[in-house]
Amino acid sequence: MTRFVLIPGLLSDAVVWQALADRIGRQALLADMTHDDSIAAMAAGLLDRFEGAFVAVGHSMGGRVAMEMARQAPDRLRGLVLVSTGHNSGTEAEWPKRRARIAMGHDSMEMLADDWLPPMVASERREDAALMEVLRQMVLRHDGDIHERQIQALIGRPDAGAYLPDISAPVLLLVGSDDGWSPPAQHQEIAAMLPDADLRVIEGAGHFLPLEKPDETLAAIIGWLNQKGFPMANAPDDQNQPGTDIPPTPLLDRDSNLRGYKLNKMAMSLGAPESRQAFKADEDAYLRRFGLDDATRAAVAARDWHEMVRLGGNLFFILKISAVDPVPITSIGAAQAGMSHEDFLKERLGK
């Protein structure tokens, strides 16, 4: 069975690739990039988690890890999807700015998030409070030590250009038109080095392409995988096979839309420290303040993420609840996939 290894970038986690993981199904493995301090070690650790063939899908730093996996295990490689990434090795000129960011991360991850994130998205998306909060909370699920290890990995990154011409497997390159960190021209350079590469530029997106333009990113990747003939557990052709049940899609009517609006508004309010304190002091009273009905209050109290979404909640908003009483992002992913946490860790993360 071909595994699809989904690799996040700097200060990123499963949120970046969750939609793609849900689409691919049990063949997807969501990578954890928080433990190693070199690109080579990150790649080797992933390759040790499973046997056989793989397609590596990497965003930013994750793209560099994907290319290194291709170098280390060319006989197992079936394809690469490289999103918002680069190929050049590190330079001494980077050190001063990198050191300053390492120090900032140790002082305050909140300060680092507020300083680092805005330039990472397209200028018109910086006023999108929901998107920026999702990104901020993702960064804050990391600490200064993780950040330092990842920066060390990026400083010591190899020159992928030295071996890109040897990659015979098909490669899809995706980049946002407004990515100032890993611009389209950089991806054109990578494409020119590869024997079999497709390059697609998605308009109006910055560096965090999978979250800024999730529908376009998902469509581009799934379309390319289908075009190249990669079988996926949750692909439409599989869903049409006899004996396979397709779960019903919840209907978003006027009532559920209003209920979801109240839930999302409550969740967004938790961005303020005083609101989080009030939530912790008397959760039910806080939920009633926003007019949440009995079913919604019960779902929040139980931290039933799947039910909250079914009742109209937007996962990007309700993730803020996980910052009040920290919940592993993998638990939320398991709930969305309809799996136990243990099965999710085993089947999706290879743990």
C-alpha positions as CSV (number, residue, x, y, z in Angstrom):
1,M,0.0,0.0,0.0
2,T,1.3,3.4,-0.9
3,R,1.5,5.8,2.1
4,F,0.8,9.5,1.6
5,V,3.1,11.3,4.1
6,L,1.8,14.8,4.9
7,I,4.5,17.0,6.3
8,P,3.9,20.4,7.9
9,G,6.4,23.3,7.9
10,L,7.9,25.6,10.5
11,L,5.8,26.0,13.6
12,S,3.0,24.1,11.9
13,D,1.1,20.9,12.6
14,A,-1.7,18.6,11.4
15,V,-4.1,21.5,10.8
16,V,-2.3,22.4,7.6
17,W,-3.0,19.0,6.0
18,Q,-6.1,17.7,7.9
19,A,-8.5,18.3,5.0
20,L,-6.2,16.4,2.7
21,A,-5.7,13.6,5.2
22,D,-9.5,13.2,5.5
23,R,-9.8,13.1,1.7
24,I,-7.1,10.4,1.3
25,G,-8.2,8.2,4.2
26,R,-6.3,5.5,6.0
27,Q,-3.3,5.7,3.7
28,A,-2.5,9.2,5.0
29,L,0.2,9.7,7.7
30,L,0.4,13.1,9.4
31,A,4.0,13.9,10.3
32,D,5.2,15.4,13.5
33,M,8.2,17.6,12.9
34,T,8.9,18.8,16.5
35,H,11.6,16.4,17.7
36,D,14.6,16.6,15.3
37,D,17.0,19.4,14.5
38,S,18.1,18.5,11.0
39,I,16.3,17.9,7.7
40,A,18.1,14.6,7.3
41,A,17.0,13.3,10.7
42,M,13.4,14.4,10.1
43,A,13.3,12.5,6.8
44,A,15.0,9.4,8.2
45,G,12.6,9.4,11.2
46,L,9.6,9.4,8.9
47,L,11.0,6.7,6.6
48,D,11.5,4.5,9.7
49,R,7.8,4.8,10.7
50,F,6.4,2.7,7.8
51,E,7.5,0.3,5.1
52,G,7.1,0.4,1.3
53,A,6.2,3.0,-1.2
54,F,5.2,6.6,-0.4
55,V,4.1,9.9,-1.9
56,A,5.5,12.8,0.3
57,V,3.5,16.0,0.5
58,G,5.3,18.8,2.2
59,H,4.6,22.4,3.0
60,S,7.5,24.9,3.4
61,M,10.1,23.2,5.6
62,G,8.1,20.0,5.1
63,G,8.8,20.3,1.4
64,R,12.5,20.2,2.1
65,V,11.9,17.1,4.3
66,A,10.0,15.5,1.4
67,M,12.8,16.1,-1.0
68,E,15.3,14.6,1.5
69,M,13.0,11.5,1.8
70,A,13.3,11.2,-2.0
71,R,17.1,11.3,-1.7
72,Q,17.3,8.8,1.1
73,A,14.8,6.3,-0.3
74,P,14.6,6.7,-4.1
75,D,13.5,3.1,-4.6
76,R,10.4,3.7,-2.4
77,L,9.5,7.1,-3.8
78,R,6.4,7.2,-6.0
79,G,5.7,11.0,-6.1
80,L,6.2,14.3,-4.5
81,V,3.9,17.3,-3.8
82,L,6.0,20.4,-2.9
83,V,4.1,23.4,-1.6
84,S,5.5,26.8,-0.8
85,T,9.1,25.5,-0.4
86,G,12.7,26.0,-1.6
87,H,15.8,24.1,-2.6
88,N,18.9,26.2,-1.8
89,S,21.1,25.5,1.2
90,G,21.4,27.8,4.2
91,T,23.8,30.8,4.2
92,E,25.7,32.6,6.9
93,A,23.8,35.8,6.0
94,E,20.7,34.2,7.5
95,W,22.2,33.7,11.0
96,P,21.6,37.2,12.6
97,K,17.9,37.2,11.8
98,R,17.5,33.5,12.6
99,R,19.2,34.0,16.0
100,A,17.0,37.0,16.8
101,R,13.9,34.9,16.1
102,I,15.2,32.0,18.2
103,A,15.7,34.5,21.1
104,M,12.2,35.9,20.6
105,G,10.7,32.5,20.6
106,H,12.3,31.7,24.0
107,D,11.1,35.0,25.4
108,S,7.5,34.9,24.1
109,M,5.9,32.6,21.5
110,E,3.0,35.1,21.4
111,M,5.3,37.9,20.3
112,L,7.0,35.6,17.8
113,A,3.6,34.6,16.3
114,D,2.4,38.2,16.0
115,D,5.7,39.3,14.4
116,W,6.2,36.3,12.0
117,L,2.7,35.4,10.7
118,P,1.5,38.6,8.9
119,P,4.2,38.5,6.2
120,M,3.5,34.8,5.7
121,V,0.0,35.4,4.2
122,A,-1.3,37.4,1.3
123,S,-1.7,41.1,2.2
124,E,-5.5,41.0,1.7
125,R,-5.8,38.0,4.1
126,R,-4.1,39.7,7.0
127,E,-7.4,41.3,8.1
128,D,-9.1,37.9,8.1
129,A,-9.4,37.4,11.8
130,A,-10.5,33.8,11.6
131,L,-7.6,32.7,9.4
132,M,-5.0,34.6,11.4
133,E,-6.3,33.2,14.7
134,V,-6.1,29.6,13.3
135,L,-2.5,30.3,12.3
136,R,-1.7,32.0,15.6
137,Q,-3.1,29.1,17.7
138,M,-1.1,26.7,15.6
139,V,2.1,28.5,16.3
140,L,1.3,28.7,20.0
141,R,1.0,24.9,20.2
142,H,4.8,25.0,19.9
143,D,7.4,26.3,22.4
144,G,10.7,28.0,22.1
145,D,12.7,24.7,22.1
146,I,10.7,23.3,19.2
147,H,11.2,26.5,17.3
148,E,14.9,26.5,17.9
149,R,15.3,22.9,16.7
150,Q,13.3,23.6,13.5
151,I,15.4,26.8,12.9
152,Q,18.6,24.8,13.4
153,A,17.3,22.3,10.8
154,L,16.6,25.1,8.3
155,I,20.0,26.7,8.8
156,G,21.7,23.4,8.1
157,R,19.4,22.4,5.3
158,P,21.0,20.6,2.4
159,D,21.2,21.9,-1.2
160,A,18.4,19.9,-2.7
161,G,19.3,21.2,-6.2
162,A,22.3,18.8,-6.1
163,Y,20.0,15.8,-6.4
164,L,16.7,17.1,-7.9
165,P,17.7,16.0,-11.4
166,D,18.0,12.4,-10.2
167,I,14.3,12.3,-9.0
168,S,12.5,10.4,-11.8
169,A,9.1,10.2,-9.9
170,P,6.4,12.8,-10.9
171,V,6.4,16.0,-8.8
172,L,3.7,18.6,-8.3
173,L,4.8,22.1,-7.3
174,L,2.2,24.5,-5.8
175,V,2.8,28.1,-4.8
176,G,0.7,31.1,-4.0
177,S,1.0,34.1,-6.4
178,D,1.7,36.4,-3.4
179,D,4.2,34.2,-1.6
180,G,7.0,36.6,-0.7
181,W,8.9,34.0,1.3
182,S,9.0,31.2,-1.3
183,P,8.0,33.0,-4.5
184,P,6.8,31.4,-7.8
185,A,10.2,32.1,-9.4
186,Q,11.8,29.8,-6.8
187,H,9.4,27.0,-7.7
188,Q,10.1,27.6,-11.4
189,E,13.8,26.9,-10.6
190,I,12.9,23.7,-8.9
191,A,10.6,22.6,-11.8
192,A,13.4,23.2,-14.3
193,M,15.7,20.8,-12.4
194,L,13.1,17.9,-12.3
195,P,12.6,15.4,-15.1
196,D,8.8,15.2,-14.5
197,A,7.3,18.3,-12.8
198,D,4.0,20.2,-12.9
199,L,3.9,23.7,-11.6
200,R,0.7,25.5,-10.6
201,V,0.4,29.0,-9.2
202,I,-2.7,29.7,-7.1
203,E,-3.8,33.4,-7.3
204,G,-4.3,35.5,-4.2
205,A,-2.5,33.2,-1.8
206,G,0.7,33.7,0.3
207,H,3.0,31.2,2.0
208,F,0.3,29.4,4.0
209,L,-1.4,28.3,0.8
210,P,-3.1,25.2,2.2
211,L,-5.0,27.4,4.8
212,E,-5.4,30.6,2.8
213,K,-6.9,28.8,-0.2
214,P,-7.9,25.3,1.1
215,D,-10.4,24.4,-1.6
216,E,-8.1,25.3,-4.4
217,T,-5.1,23.6,-2.8
218,L,-7.1,20.4,-2.1
219,A,-8.5,20.3,-5.7
220,A,-5.1,20.8,-7.2
221,I,-3.5,18.0,-5.2
222,I,-6.3,15.5,-5.5
223,G,-6.7,16.2,-9.2
224,W,-3.0,15.7,-9.8
225,L,-2.9,12.4,-7.7
226,N,-5.9,11.1,-9.8
227,Q,-4.2,12.2,-13.0
228,K,-1.1,10.3,-12.0
229,G,-3.1,7.2,-11.1
230,F,-2.4,7.1,-7.3
231,P,-5.2,5.0,-5.6
232,M,-6.6,6.6,-2.5
233,A,-8.8,5.0,0.2
234,N,-11.4,7.8,0.1
235,A,-11.3,8.6,-3.6
236,P,-14.7,9.0,-5.3
237,D,-14.2,5.8,-7.3
238,D,-13.8,3.8,-4.1
239,Q,-16.9,5.5,-2.6
240,N,-18.9,4.3,-5.6
241,Q,-18.0,0.7,-5.1
242,P,-20.9,-1.6,-4.0
243,G,-21.2,-2.1,-0.3
244,T,-19.5,1.2,0.6
245,D,-21.7,3.6,2.6
246,I,-21.3,7.3,2.1
247,P,-22.1,9.2,5.3
248,P,-24.8,11.8,5.0
249,T,-23.8,15.4,4.8
250,P,-25.5,17.6,7.5
251,L,-27.9,20.1,6.0
252,L,-27.0,23.7,6.7
253,D,-30.4,25.3,7.1
254,R,-31.4,28.7,8.6
255,D,-31.6,27.2,12.2
256,S,-28.2,25.5,12.0
257,N,-26.7,28.6,10.4
258,L,-27.8,30.7,13.3
259,R,-26.8,28.1,15.9
260,G,-23.4,27.9,14.3
261,Y,-23.0,31.7,14.3
262,K,-23.6,31.8,18.0
263,L,-21.1,29.0,18.7
264,N,-18.4,30.5,16.4
265,K,-18.9,33.9,18.0
266,M,-18.5,32.5,21.4
267,A,-15.3,30.6,20.4
268,M,-13.8,33.7,18.8
269,S,-14.4,35.6,22.0
270,L,-11.9,33.3,23.8
271,G,-9.1,35.2,22.1
272,A,-9.3,37.7,25.0
273,P,-7.6,36.7,28.3
274,E,-10.5,38.0,30.4
275,S,-13.0,35.9,28.3
276,R,-11.0,32.8,28.9
277,Q,-11.0,33.5,32.6
278,A,-14.8,33.9,32.6
279,F,-15.2,30.7,30.6
280,K,-13.1,28.8,33.1
281,A,-14.9,30.3,36.1
282,D,-18.4,29.3,35.0
283,E,-18.5,27.7,31.6
284,D,-22.3,27.1,31.3
285,A,-23.0,30.7,32.3
286,Y,-20.5,31.9,29.7
287,L,-22.1,29.8,27.0
288,R,-25.6,31.0,27.9
289,R,-24.4,34.6,27.5
290,F,-24.0,33.9,23.8
291,G,-27.4,32.3,23.5
292,L,-26.2,28.7,22.9
293,D,-29.0,26.2,23.1
294,D,-29.0,23.0,25.2
295,A,-27.6,20.7,22.5
296,T,-24.7,23.1,21.7
297,R,-23.8,23.7,25.3
298,A,-23.8,19.9,25.9
299,A,-21.5,19.4,22.9
300,V,-19.1,22.1,24.1
301,A,-19.1,20.7,27.7
302,A,-18.3,17.3,26.3
303,R,-15.6,18.7,24.0
304,D,-17.4,16.7,21.3
305,W,-15.7,18.3,18.3
306,H,-17.6,16.3,15.7
307,E,-20.9,17.3,17.2
308,M,-19.9,20.9,17.4
309,V,-19.2,20.9,13.7
310,R,-22.4,19.0,13.0
311,L,-24.3,21.7,14.9
312,G,-22.9,24.5,12.7
313,G,-19.5,25.2,14.2
314,N,-16.5,26.1,12.0
315,L,-13.5,24.0,13.1
316,F,-11.2,27.0,12.5
317,F,-13.2,28.9,15.1
318,I,-14.0,26.2,17.7
319,L,-10.3,25.2,17.9
320,K,-9.9,28.2,20.2
321,I,-11.7,26.2,22.8
322,S,-8.7,23.9,22.8
323,A,-6.6,26.8,24.0
324,V,-8.7,27.2,27.2
325,D,-8.1,23.6,28.4
326,P,-5.4,22.3,26.0
327,V,-6.4,19.3,23.9
328,P,-4.0,17.5,21.6
329,I,-4.7,18.4,18.0
330,T,-4.6,14.7,17.3
331,S,-7.7,14.2,19.5
332,I,-9.6,16.7,17.4
333,G,-8.4,15.1,14.2
334,A,-9.5,11.7,15.5
335,A,-13.0,13.1,16.3
336,Q,-13.3,14.6,12.8
337,A,-12.2,11.3,11.2
338,G,-14.6,9.3,13.3
339,M,-11.8,7.3,14.9
340,S,-10.5,6.5,18.3
341,H,-7.5,8.5,19.4
342,E,-5.5,5.3,19.5
343,D,-6.5,4.2,16.0
344,F,-5.9,7.7,14.7
345,L,-2.3,7.8,16.1
346,K,-1.6,4.4,14.7
347,E,-3.2,4.7,11.2
348,R,-2.7,8.4,10.5
349,L,0.6,9.1,12.3
350,G,2.2,5.7,12.4
351,K,2.6,5.8,16.2
